[in-house]
Amino acid sequence: MTIDLNQEWTHADVSALLGSVSDDRDWRLEVDKQGIAALRDKTTPTDTLYDQTLHCFLETWHEGTDFVGPSAASDKGLVAKIAQALRDNYPDLKAGQFLFIST
C-alpha cells in the first residue's frame, strides 16, 4: 500500500498504511521524489546513495516495536504524529531529509 501525498489524504490513510504490514521485521516509511509514501522492508538494507534518491524517510522501526501492524494502525497518537511529519515535510522539507518521530 502507498499514499500519494500529492492527492487528498487523511489520518485513516496513514493508519491503513501502517496496518498493511506485520510487525515481524524491520520497516521504514519512505517518501520518494514523486511524493509516494510507502513502507520499505529493511531486511534488505539500503545505503546512503539509495537514501539520496528519496525525498525523505523516517527512522527504521525495528521488529516488535509496534510502529507498524494492527497495534500501530489503531494508535491515534502515533498516526497523528506520522501524518503531521508528512504534512510538515512534503512537498517542502522543513526538518531535513531524515524525519524522527518521538513517541
N, C-alpha and C positions, 0 to 999 in steps of 0.2 A: 504494500500500500504506500501511496505517496500523497503529499499535499502540494498543490500548485499555489505558491504564495502570491502569484500574480492575479489569482481569482479570489472571490469572496471565500473565506474560510472561518471556522468557528472553533471554540474550545472542544466541541464534540468531534471535530475532525482530528484534533491533536489526540484526544482520548482514543479514538478509533485507531490512529497510527500506533500509539503505544501498546494498545491491546492486540495489535495484529501479529505480534511475535511472542514467543515464550521466553521467560527469564532463565533459559537453560544454557546460555553462552554470553559472551561479551558483545555489547551493541554500542553504536554511536549514531546520533542523529546528525545528518549532514544536509546542507543546502547547496545544490550545485549553482553554477553561474546563471542558469536559466530560472532559478527560483523554485526548484523542485526539492521539497524536503522529504527525506527518506531515512529509514534506519538501515545501517550497514552492519552486517555480521562481521565482527572483528576477529573471528577465528583465523581469518587471513589478514595479517597485519598490513597496514599501509605505511607509506613513508612521507617525508616532507615534500617530495616532488608531487605526490598524489594530492596531499593536503592543499598545495598551492593551486590546484585546478578547481578547488571548491570556493564558493562564496564565503561560507562559514561552516563551523562544526562545533558540536558540544563535546564535553569530555566523554571518554569511554565509560559506559556503565557496565560494571563487572557483573558476571553471572551471580544471581541470588541476591541482588541489592534492591530489587523491586522498583527499578526505574523503567522497566517495560513489563508487559504482561497484564493480566486482568487486575492485579492489585494497583499498578501504576495508572491504568486506564480509569479506575474509579477514584483515584486520589485527586480531588478537585484542586487542592493547593498546588500540587506538582504540575498538573495540566495547565493551570493558570500561569505558573512561573515560566514554563516552556513556551506557552503561547506568547507571553509578554516579551520574552527574549527574542523570539522570531519576529514579532512586530517591530520591536526596537531596532532590529539589525537587518531587516530586509525591506526595501532594496538597498538602503544605505547602512553601512556598518557604523555603529556607534561605539561598540565595546572592543572592536578588533575582530579578527577572523576566528579566534578561539573564544567560545562562549561558555562560561561556567554557571551552572545552576546550583545555588546553595539550597539545602533542604532545611 
